[in-house]
Amino acid sequence: MQPTIALTIGDFNGIGPEVVLKSIRQIDRKRFHPLLIGNLSLFQYYNDLLKTGLSFFDAGPESEGAASSESIPVLNLKYDSGQKLHPGVPTPASGSHSMKAVDKAIRLCLKKECQAMVTAPISKEAIHMAGFDLPGHTEYLARQTDASETLMILANRSLRVALSTGHIPLKEVPNQVRKEKLIRQIKHLNKSLIEDFGIAKPRIAILGLNPHAGDGGVLGREEIEEIKPAVSKVKERQQLKISGPLPADGFFGSGKWKNYDAVLAIYHDQGLIPFKTLTFGKGVNFTAGLPIIRTSPDHGTAYDIAGKNQASEESMVMAIQLAIEIAERRYQPGHPVH
């Protein structure tokens, strides 16, 4: 199978268009059909600026353009040419356009016209300027696809970290640590590791919330009252290979993470700081629990280097490759999600 992968433009004043175009040059086109989502003239601007040497054609329904065997299709979204590009600066125009591309890619995936979507980085500041009141891609994707519960998984070849809580203030995290929610998330993670990552019998580590995993209740009782009961119940009923709650500092510092296929971190920075320290520039964000496949690079818009031909495409290449691999698994005959 050769899946069609929708690649959104991201914030066009950031490094999104750059890493998308550079990535297409790196990946064997025999493995997938890329479909760029965004304004064609914007992609062409960065193509010329970066001298990537790609050619495009308008794949919109009203287009009369013809494709060559080497040209890349672009689902050409409208863009007000009066709004000038400002590489390195978040603007309402860049925020609005980035979300239009995400919306279009979601619809294409829901209709199965595309088998997966890979999102280039957006700017939370820019999308707020454009009138979108949301914390990020993941929450928006869940809302637009009617997903009841999603799980953010940061992944590379050697380490996978899922987040029990996402883009919320740290002070709100303890109220979100509940046994039944953790049980659902552990099941979600285990299911995704089997069906999406091809791991037959996943080994999962569950981190504690408090320093030293609460130190027997001295430093907090969430481990005793919520996390440990969740782990015990899943172990008993599901027969999963899971351990926890484990102290996060010693777990990563001692290298114990190497003994597991995935880690469930309780809050955002607890998982992402060690993940990015160990894998920075080589990680992928995957959203489990959606009815569609979505990946993204593990970095942001990097306004400081936008338009300077300095951005590394490595994380975006890995995001596209993971999307291809998951699509190949999900769309093979007999797959439970097929």
N, C-alpha and C positions, 0 to 999 in steps of 0.2 A: 504494500500500500504506500502511496505517495501523498501524504496529507497536505491540505492547503492550510497555511498558517497566516493568520491576520497579524500584521505588525503595525501597531499604532505609532503615530509620529511623536507622541509625548509633548512636552512643552517645547515649542520650536525656538524659543530663546535660550534653551538649555542644550545639553549634549545629546538629547534624544535622537534627532535626525542623523547626527553624526555616527552614533554607535549602531543605529539601524543600517545605514548604508555600508559602513565598514564590515558589519557582520555578514551581510549578503554576499560580499566578495569572498568570505572565509569558508562558507559552508557549501558542500557539494549540492548543487541544484538538482541532482538526481534523487536526493532524499526527500525533497519537499517542494511545494509550490508556494512561493511567497506572494502575499497580497498586501501592499502598503496601504495604510489607511491615513489619509490626510491630504492636504492640498498639493497638487502636482508641482506647482510653481515653487513651493517651499522646498520640496524634496530636490527639485532641479537646482535651486539656489545653492543648497549645501553640497550637492553633487559637483557643481562647478567650483565652489569654494575649496572643497577638499580634494578635487581632482580624482574622484573615485572611478571615473570612467564608465559609469553605468548608464544605461538608456532605459527610458520609461515609456509607457503608453497609458492613456486614460481608459480605465476599465469600467467607467460609469455606464449606466444603462442608456444614456443619451449620447454617448460618444460614438463617433464614426471612425476613430483612429484604429489602425491595424497594428497588430503585434508582430514583432520579429521573434525568432526563436530565442534570442538573448535578452530581449527587453523585459523589464519588470512591470507588472500591472500595478496601477495606482487607482484605488477607489477615490476619485478626486472630489474632496469636500470643498464647499465654497469657502472663500476667504476674502475679506475686504482688503483689496490691494492698497487702499488708502492707509491702512494700519501698517506702518513700517516695522520691519524686524529690528529688534534691539537685543542682539546676543548678549547674554549676561544679565538681563533685566527682566524680572517677572512683570507681565502686563495682563490686563483683562482679556485682551485679544488672544494671547498665548494660552491663558487658562481656559477660555471658552473653546478654542479649537482643539485643545488636548482632550477635553471631555466629549466633544462631538465625535472624535475618532474612537474613543472608548465605547460610546453608545453604539456606534455603527458596528464595531467588532463584536460586541455582545450579541446584537441581533443576528449577525451572520452565523455566529456559533450556535445560537439557539435554533436556528433554522437548518443547521448542519451543512450550510454552504461552505463553512470553514470548520476544520476539525479542532482547531485550537487558536488561542490568541496570545500574543506576547506584547506586553505593554511597555513602551519606553517611559522613562521617568516623567512624572508630572510635578508641578510645584503647588503645594497646599496654599501658599500665599497667592499665587496667580489664580487658582480656581476659586478662592474666596473672593478675590477682586471681581471675578466674573459672576458671582452670585451663587456659587455652590457651597452649601453649608454641610460639609462632610470632612471626616478626618483623613480619608485617603482612598486609594484604589480598592482595597479589600472590602471595606464596608459598602462602598458604592456597588461593587459587583454583586455582593450578597443581596442588596436591596433590589437591583435591577433583574436578578434572576430568580427572585423569591426563594433564595436558599435560607433555610431555617437556622442553620448553624454552620459556620465555616471555621477553618483552622489554617492559620498561616504557617507554612513550613519553609524554612530557609535550608537549602540543600546544596551540597556539592558531592563529589565522588566519595568522600570519606566521612562526612559529617552531615547530619540532618537534625535541625532544631525546630520544634514546633512551639507555638506560643499559646498558653492558656488564656491570657488577656493580651489585648493589642494596644491600640492607640487611645489609651485612657490615662488620666493623671495617676501618679503613683499612690496618692492617698486613697484612691478608689479601689485599688487592687484587692486589699483584704476582704472587702464585701463581695467580691466576685469569686472568691475561692470557696466553692461549695462542692460537696461530695458528688451529687447527681450530675452536675455539670462536668466535673472531672471524669466521671465514668463515661459520659458520652464522648468526651474529647479523646480519651484513651482508645475507645472503640473506633472513632473516626481515624485516628492516627494509624492504628493497626491495620485497618481496612485499606487505607491509602498506600501504606508500605507494601501490602500484598498486591493490590490491583494496579497501582500506578508505577511503583518502583520495582516490582517484580521480585520482592523478597518473600520467600515462602513462609518462614517462621521468624517474624521480626522480634528483636530484643530491644525493649524500650526502657529507658531510665526516666523516672519522675523526680524532678527537683523539689526541694522544700522552698517555702516562702521566706522564712526567717534565717538569720545567721545561724550556721551550724544546724540547720533544719530544726530550729527551735530549742535545741539542747534539752530535750526531755520536758519541754513546757516552760522552762525558765525564761526563754527569749521569745515566747509566743506559742499559742496553742493550735494554730491552724493545721499544723502537721498532724497533731494527735486527733483533732476533732473532725477534720475534713479530708486531708490528703491521704493519710494512712488508711482510713476506712475505705476510701475509693479504690486504692490499690488492692487491698485485701479482697474486696467484693469482686473486682474484675478478675483477679487471679483465681478465685474460687469458682466463679460461674463461667468464665470464658477460657480458662486454662491458657492465659497468655503469658509470655515470658517477659515480665516486667519487674522492676526493682524501684524502691523508693518509699518515702521521700528521702532524697540524698542531699547533703550539703553542697551547694553549687560551687563554692570556691575550691574545695578539695577535689571535687569531681573533675573539673576541667584542669586544675593545676597539676594533678597527679597523672593525667592522661587516661583516666578510667573511661572517658567518653569513647575511646577506641574499641571498647568491648561491647558497644551497643550499636544498633542500626539507626536509632533515633533517640532524641531527648525531648521531653516535654518540660519546657521552662514555664514558670508561673507568671512572669511579667516580662515586658518587652526587652528592657536593657539586660536583664539577667540572662536572656538567651542570645541577644544580638551582639553584645559586647564580646563574649568569647568567640562566637561564630565569626564575626568580622575580623577579630584579631587573628584567628587561625586560618581564615580563608579569603581575606579581603581581595576583591577584584575577581574572585573565582567562585562566587556564590550565586544562587538563583532563589527567587521568591516564588513559591508555588502555593496556590490557594486550594486546599482540600475542602470538600463538601459542596462545591459548586456543581451544577448540572453540565457545565462546560469546562474545558481545560484552559487554565490561565497561568502563565509564568511571567516573570519580569526579572531584570537584573537587580542585584542587591545594592545599587547605589542610587543617588539622587540626580538632580538636574545639573549639578556642578557648574553653576553659573560662572565661576571664576575662570574656567577654561573654555567656556562655550564659544564656538566660532574660531577657535585657535588651532584646530587640528591636533589637539593634545590628548583627547579622550581615548582611553583603552576600550576596545570593543569586547574584551575577553568575557566579561560577565554576560553581555548580551548574546554572544555566541553560545555560551552555555545554556542560557535561557531558551534560545531557539532549539538547541539540540535536545534539551529535556522535553520541551513541548512536542517535538517530533517523536521521541521515544514513548511518551505517555499516549500520544494519539495512536501510534502503531499498536500499543497494547490494548487500548480501549476499543479500537475499531476492528480488532481481529475477531473472526467468528468464534462464538462461545464465551467471549469475555462477559463477565456479569454486568458490566455497565453498558455493553453494546446494545 
